[in-house]
């Protein structure tokens, strides 16, 4: 996903870096390993949400 964000709070960012983002403001730079773990957790949450929605659909 590409968005214009405010990076004033995080030093030394490069295009392609991963950050924790809240309401359009970068709060923290993540290293590659931390970013991959975070993305995996979001993937698990999405799968759980889909499974719950399928259970609730008559």
C-alpha positions in Angstrom: 0.0 0.0 0.0 1.3 3.5 -0.8 0.2 6.5 1.2 1.6 10.0 1.9 2.5 10.1 5.6 4.2 12.4 8.1 7.7 11.0 9.0 8.9 13.9 11.1 8.9 11.8 14.3 11.2 9.1 12.9 14.8 9.7 11.9 16.8 8.0 9.1 13.9 6.6 7.0 14.5 5.4 3.4 11.9 4.4 0.8 10.9 0.8 1.5 11.4 1.0 5.2 8.6 -0.4 7.4 7.1 1.8 10.1 4.4 1.7 12.7 1.8 4.1 11.4 -1.1 5.8 13.3 -3.5 8.3 11.7 -1.0 9.2 9.0 2.0 9.6 11.2 5.0 7.3 11.3 5.7 6.5 15.0 8.5 3.9 14.8 10.8 2.3 12.3 10.8 -1.5 12.2 13.6 -3.8 11.2 12.9 -6.4 8.6 12.4 -9.3 11.2 10.0 -7.2 13.3 8.1 -6.1 10.2 7.7 -9.7 9.0 6.4 -10.8 12.4 4.0 -8.0 12.5 2.7 -8.7 9.0 2.3 -12.4 9.9 0.2 -11.4 13.0 -2.0 -9.2 10.8 -2.4 -12.1 8.4 -3.5 -14.4 11.3 -6.0 -11.8 12.5 -7.5 -11.5 9.0 -7.8 -15.3 8.8 -9.6 -15.4 12.2 -11.9 -12.6 11.2 -12.8 -14.4 7.9 -13.5 -17.6 9.8 -15.7 -15.9 12.3 -17.7 -14.1 9.5 -18.2 -17.5 7.7 -19.5 -19.0 11.0 -22.0 -16.2 11.4 -23.3 -16.3 7.8 -26.5 -18.4 7.7 
